[in-house]
Amino acid sequence: MGQYLINLWETTGLYGFLNLNPSAGFGWGNIVMMLVGFLLFYLAIRKGFEPLLLIPIGMGCVLSNIPYAYIASMDPSLAAGAQGATGFIKILFDAGIQSGLFPVLIFMGVGAMTDFGPLIANPKTLLLGAAAQFGIFAALIGALALSFIPGINFDLHAAASIGIIGGADGPTAIYVTTRLAPELLGPIAVAAYSYMALVPVIQPPIMRALTTEEERKIKMQQLRPVSKVEKIIFPISVLFVCSLLLPSATPLIGALMFGNLLKESGCTNRLSDTASNALMNTVTICLGLSVGSKMEASHFLTLNTLGILLLGSVAFGLGTAAGVLIAKLMNKLDPKHPVNPLIGSAGVSAVPMAARVSSKVGQEADPQNFLLMHAMGPNVSGVIGSAVAAGVLMACVPVMEPVRNALVMGL
């Protein structure tokens, strides 16, 4: 009887939290990560920080850190292929994230929800979306620099995957990492989605620091109406140019433009509605749980992961700053058609969060200044920009890695 009670005790979560069986890989770190999951719940429910992202991610974090539940992994006590041997979140992760399927479906849904009219009406905002990708390449260089620190090992593939976090585009970060550095998929996915959700916290201080009160009060001219023909031609044209110049970015760009064409064609309302609602919601749930499951303590509380989180925050901040500064430069070059520099921060591809933050900060300076539609131009161009940057990295990194290795060996 006593042995049965001992065996029962050794299957409890408390036994795992107390780290009484170190070989199982559980301990106090799991409690820490579960508290992080509860913090995400708080930020989502109490503070309203992107609950559609943070609640699934937080739940995935909590579930994956419950000792002996094996919801996000395979139960080692059961044979491979046995009934219930593999946790349901691991199945979601393998099928949707590791394969790269979820990011493509998310882009399709985003396309079906996006109006490219503000970008078409004011094409120069494309420059703001491009400028905000500066953080991607700055973080890439930073990751290579950190690789000289003992205990941190980032090659060019890993550095490129880390850099893409600077675009504040979770699906793109996942897609690039599955192809260049799949071993870093967990921390990079967590960092990318965390910074996306924390746009309302991270961006406003940077925006205020780089602009004056007068600049934040700048009112922009009303956008011209965009015809239906223009909206139909735009996704087809972008896809055509992308397929010619950057085939590696075509899966993401193609899904984005396909979703947008469903919306703008006017004859596929059922498909557009499915892509932007049912499909998008389903994939968001599965993707959020999968991303959160990678916050398992045994894999997350490492020096490499902390370095990735640090570089991701720096990249995101630099991308925000670059968009604002380029908008200020545009005003110097074309003072007759001023641009409110706040919309430059929307060049990161967190749609429509970044655009809403730009509008909110603008209205703090002048309640009658409505910037949302103007900010959507750089915001949607940022989505295209991050996908293009991803395509550039996926095309160039395999070619450049031997060159870098030769230079490192020479040093």
C-alpha positions in Angstrom: 0.0 0.0 0.0 2.8 2.4 0.9 4.5 1.8 -2.5 1.3 2.6 -4.3 1.1 5.9 -2.4 4.7 6.7 -3.3 4.0 5.9 -6.9 1.0 8.2 -6.9 3.0 11.0 -5.2 5.6 10.7 -7.9 3.1 11.4 -10.6 1.8 14.7 -9.1 2.7 18.1 -10.3 3.9 19.1 -6.9 6.5 16.4 -7.0 7.7 17.8 -10.4 7.8 21.4 -9.2 9.9 20.4 -6.2 12.4 18.9 -8.7 12.5 15.6 -6.7 13.3 13.8 -10.0 15.8 16.0 -11.8 16.1 13.6 -14.8 12.5 14.4 -15.7 13.4 18.0 -16.5 10.9 19.7 -14.2 11.5 22.1 -11.3 11.1 25.7 -10.1 11.7 27.0 -13.6 8.3 25.6 -14.6 6.7 27.7 -11.8 8.4 30.8 -13.1 7.2 30.2 -16.6 3.6 29.5 -15.4 3.7 32.9 -13.7 4.8 34.4 -17.0 1.7 32.8 -18.6 -0.5 34.3 -15.9 1.2 37.7 -16.5 0.2 37.4 -20.2 -3.4 36.7 -19.1 -3.3 39.8 -16.9 -1.9 42.0 -19.8 -4.6 40.6 -22.1 -7.6 40.8 -19.9 -6.9 43.7 -17.6 -4.8 45.9 -19.9 -6.3 44.9 -23.2 -3.0 44.2 -24.9 -4.0 42.1 -27.9 -6.0 39.4 -26.0 -6.5 37.4 -29.3 -2.7 36.7 -29.2 -1.8 36.8 -25.5 -4.5 34.6 -24.1 -3.7 31.6 -26.4 0.0 32.1 -25.9 -0.4 32.4 -22.2 -2.5 29.2 -22.0 0.1 27.4 -24.2 2.8 28.5 -21.7 0.9 27.4 -18.7 -0.1 24.0 -20.2 3.4 23.2 -21.4 4.9 23.8 -17.9 2.6 21.4 -16.0 4.9 18.6 -14.9 4.1 15.1 -16.3 1.2 16.4 -18.4 3.2 16.3 -21.6 0.7 18.4 -23.4 3.4 20.0 -25.6 5.7 17.0 -25.9 5.8 13.2 -26.1 5.2 11.2 -22.9 8.5 9.2 -22.5 6.7 6.5 -20.5 4.7 5.5 -23.5 5.9 4.0 -26.7 6.1 6.2 -29.8 2.8 5.9 -31.7 0.9 4.8 -28.7 -2.5 6.3 -28.0 -2.0 9.6 -26.3 1.8 9.5 -26.4 2.0 12.8 -28.2 0.4 15.9 -26.6 -2.2 17.7 -28.7 -0.2 21.0 -28.7 2.9 19.2 -30.0 0.7 17.8 -32.8 -0.5 21.4 -33.6 3.1 22.7 -33.5 4.5 20.0 -35.8 1.6 20.2 -38.3 1.2 24.0 -38.5 4.4 25.8 -37.4 7.2 23.4 -38.1 5.8 22.9 -41.6 5.3 26.6 -42.2 1.6 26.2 -42.9 0.2 28.5 -40.2 2.2 31.5 -41.2 0.9 31.2 -44.8 -2.7 30.8 -43.7 -2.3 33.8 -41.4 -1.1 35.9 -44.3 -4.1 34.8 -46.3 -6.4 35.9 -43.6 -4.6 39.2 -43.1 -4.9 39.8 -46.9 -8.6 39.2 -46.7 -8.9 41.7 -43.8 -6.6 44.4 -45.3 -7.6 47.5 -47.3 -4.6 48.6 -49.4 -6.5 51.8 -50.4 -4.4 54.1 -48.0 -1.2 52.8 -49.5 -2.4 53.1 -53.1 -3.7 56.6 -52.4 -0.4 57.8 -50.9 2.4 55.6 -52.4 5.2 57.5 -50.7 4.2 55.8 -47.4 5.7 52.7 -48.9 9.1 54.3 -47.9 8.0 54.4 -44.3 7.2 50.7 -44.4 10.6 50.0 -46.0 12.4 52.2 -43.4 10.9 50.3 -40.5 12.6 47.1 -41.8 16.0 48.7 -40.7 15.6 46.9 -37.4 15.8 43.5 -39.1 19.2 44.0 -40.5 20.5 45.9 -37.4 19.5 42.9 -35.2 21.1 40.5 -37.7 24.4 42.3 -37.2 23.9 42.4 -33.5 23.3 38.7 -33.3 26.6 38.0 -35.2 28.3 40.3 -32.7 26.8 38.5 -29.7 28.1 35.2 -31.1 31.6 36.2 -29.8 30.3 36.0 -26.2 31.0 32.6 -24.6 27.9 30.6 -24.3 26.1 32.2 -27.2 26.4 30.7 -30.6 24.6 32.4 -33.5 25.6 31.6 -37.1 24.3 33.6 -40.1 21.2 31.5 -40.4 20.4 32.1 -36.7 21.2 35.8 -37.0 18.9 36.2 -39.9 16.1 34.4 -38.1 16.6 36.6 -35.0 16.7 39.8 -37.1 13.3 39.2 -38.7 11.8 39.8 -35.2 12.4 43.5 -35.9 9.6 43.5 -38.4 7.1 42.8 -35.6 5.6 40.1 -37.8 5.1 36.8 -36.0 4.1 34.7 -39.1 7.1 35.9 -41.1 9.5 35.3 -38.2 8.1 31.7 -37.9 8.3 31.1 -41.7 11.9 32.3 -42.0 13.1 30.4 -38.9 11.6 27.1 -40.0 13.8 27.4 -43.1 17.0 28.9 -41.7 17.2 28.0 -38.0 14.5 25.5 -36.9 16.3 24.8 -33.6 15.5 28.4 -32.6 11.9 28.3 -33.6 10.5 28.4 -30.1 12.2 31.5 -28.6 12.0 33.4 -31.9 8.3 32.7 -32.2 7.7 33.8 -28.6 9.8 36.9 -29.0 8.1 38.0 -32.2 4.6 37.5 -30.9 5.4 39.1 -27.5 6.7 42.2 -29.1 3.7 42.3 -31.5 1.3 42.2 -28.6 3.3 44.8 -26.7 3.3 47.5 -29.4 1.2 49.8 -27.3 3.8 49.7 -24.5 7.1 49.7 -26.6 6.3 52.2 -29.3 4.8 55.4 -27.7 7.9 56.3 -25.6 10.1 56.0 -28.7 7.6 58.1 -30.8 7.4 60.9 -28.2 11.2 61.0 -27.7 11.8 61.5 -31.5 9.1 64.0 -32.2 8.2 67.5 -31.0 4.7 68.6 -29.9 4.3 70.5 -33.1 5.2 67.5 -35.2 2.7 65.3 -33.5 0.0 67.9 -34.2 0.6 67.9 -38.0 -2.6 67.3 -39.9 -2.4 65.5 -43.2 -4.4 66.0 -46.3 -7.4 63.8 -46.8 -6.6 60.7 -48.9 -8.1 60.5 -52.4 -10.7 57.9 -53.2 -9.3 54.7 -54.6 -11.2 53.0 -57.4 -12.2 49.3 -57.3 -10.1 48.7 -60.4 -7.0 50.0 -58.7 -7.7 47.7 -55.7 -8.0 44.7 -57.9 -4.9 45.5 -60.0 -2.7 46.1 -57.0 -2.5 42.5 -55.5 -2.1 41.1 -59.0 0.7 43.5 -59.8 2.5 43.0 -56.5 2.4 39.2 -56.9 3.7 39.5 -60.5 6.6 41.7 -59.5 7.5 39.5 -56.5 7.4 36.3 -58.6 9.9 37.9 -61.1 12.3 39.4 -58.6 12.1 37.5 -55.4 10.5 34.0 -55.7 11.6 33.1 -52.2 9.1 35.6 -50.8 6.3 34.4 -53.0 4.6 32.0 -50.5 3.9 34.8 -48.0 3.3 37.5 -50.6 1.2 35.2 -52.7 -1.0 34.2 -49.7 -1.4 37.9 -48.7 -2.4 39.0 -52.2 -4.7 36.0 -52.7 -6.6 36.9 -49.6 -6.8 40.5 -50.6 -8.0 39.6 -54.1 -10.8 37.5 -52.5 -11.8 40.7 -50.7 -11.6 43.2 -53.5 -12.9 41.1 -56.3 -16.5 41.4 -55.0 -17.5 38.0 -56.3 -16.0 35.7 -53.6 -17.6 37.1 -50.5 -18.0 33.7 -48.9 -14.4 32.8 -49.4 -13.3 36.2 -48.2 -15.5 35.9 -45.1 -14.1 32.4 -44.3 -10.5 33.5 -44.8 -10.9 36.6 -42.6 -13.0 35.1 -39.9 -13.4 31.3 -39.4 -10.1 30.3 -40.9 -8.2 33.2 -39.3 -9.7 32.6 -35.9 -9.0 28.9 -36.0 -5.4 29.3 -37.0 -4.8 32.1 -34.5 -6.0 29.7 -31.7 -3.8 26.9 -32.9 -0.8 29.1 -33.5 -1.1 30.9 -30.2 -1.2 27.7 -28.2 1.8 26.3 -30.3 3.9 29.4 -29.7 3.1 29.5 -26.0 4.1 25.9 -25.7 7.7 26.8 -26.6 8.0 28.7 -23.4 8.7 25.4 -21.6 11.2 26.2 -18.8 13.8 23.6 -19.8 14.2 25.1 -23.2 13.3 28.8 -22.6 15.4 29.7 -19.6 18.8 29.7 -21.4 21.4 32.2 -22.4 20.6 31.9 -26.1 16.9 32.6 -25.5 17.6 35.7 -23.3 19.9 37.0 -26.1 17.2 36.5 -28.6 14.7 38.4 -26.5 17.1 41.2 -26.0 18.0 41.5 -29.7 14.3 41.3 -30.6 13.5 44.3 -28.4 16.4 46.3 -29.8 15.4 45.4 -33.4 11.8 46.4 -32.8 12.8 49.7 -31.2 15.2 50.5 -34.1 12.5 49.7 -36.7 10.1 52.0 -34.9 12.7 54.8 -34.7 13.7 54.4 -38.3 10.2 54.9 -39.6 9.7 58.0 -37.5 13.1 59.5 -38.6 12.4 58.8 -42.3 9.1 60.6 -42.0 10.9 63.6 -40.5 13.3 63.5 -43.4 10.5 63.4 -45.9 9.1 66.6 -44.4 12.5 68.3 -44.9 12.6 67.3 -48.5 8.9 68.1 -49.2 7.7 70.7 -46.8 4.6 71.5 -48.9 3.1 68.1 -48.2 4.0 67.4 -44.6 3.7 63.9 -43.1 3.0 63.4 -39.4 6.1 61.6 -38.2 4.0 59.4 -35.9 2.7 57.4 -38.9 6.3 56.3 -39.6 6.2 54.1 -36.5 3.4 52.2 -38.1 5.8 50.9 -40.7 6.4 47.8 -38.6 4.0 45.1 -39.8 1.9 44.6 -36.7 -1.5 45.3 -38.4 -3.5 47.2 -37.3 -2.0 47.6 -33.8 0.8 49.9 -34.9 -1.6 52.1 -36.9 -3.9 52.4 -33.9 -1.0 53.4 -31.6 0.1 56.1 -34.1 -3.4 57.5 -34.1 -3.7 57.4 -30.3 -0.4 59.2 -29.7 -1.4 61.8 -32.3 -4.8 62.4 -30.6 -3.0 62.9 -27.3 -1.4 66.0 -28.8 -4.5 67.1 -30.7 -7.9 65.3 -30.2 -9.0 66.5 -33.6 -6.1 64.9 -35.4 -7.2 61.6 -37.0 -4.2 59.7 -38.3 -5.6 56.1 -38.5 -6.2 55.9 -42.2 -2.9 57.7 -43.0 -1.1 55.3 -40.7 -2.6 52.3 -42.4 -0.5 53.1 -45.5 2.9 52.4 -43.9 1.3 49.7 -41.8 0.2 47.5 -44.7 3.4 48.4 -46.6 5.3 47.1 -43.6 3.6 43.7 -44.0 4.8 43.6 -47.6 8.2 44.9 -46.5 8.8 42.3 -43.9 7.8 39.5 -46.3 10.2 41.0 -48.9 13.0 41.2 -46.3 12.3 37.6 -45.4 12.6 36.6 -49.0 15.9 38.5 -49.3 17.3 36.8 -46.2 16.2 33.3 -47.4 17.8 33.9 -50.8 21.1 35.5 -49.6 21.9 33.7 -46.3 22.7 30.3 -47.8 25.0 32.0 -50.3 26.7 34.2 -47.7 27.2 31.6 -44.9 30.3 30.0 -46.6 31.8 33.5 -47.1 31.3 34.4 -43.4 32.7 31.1 -42.2 35.8 31.7 -44.3 36.2 35.2 -42.8 35.8 33.9 -39.3 38.4 31.1 -39.9 40.7 33.8 -41.3 40.4 35.8 -38.1 
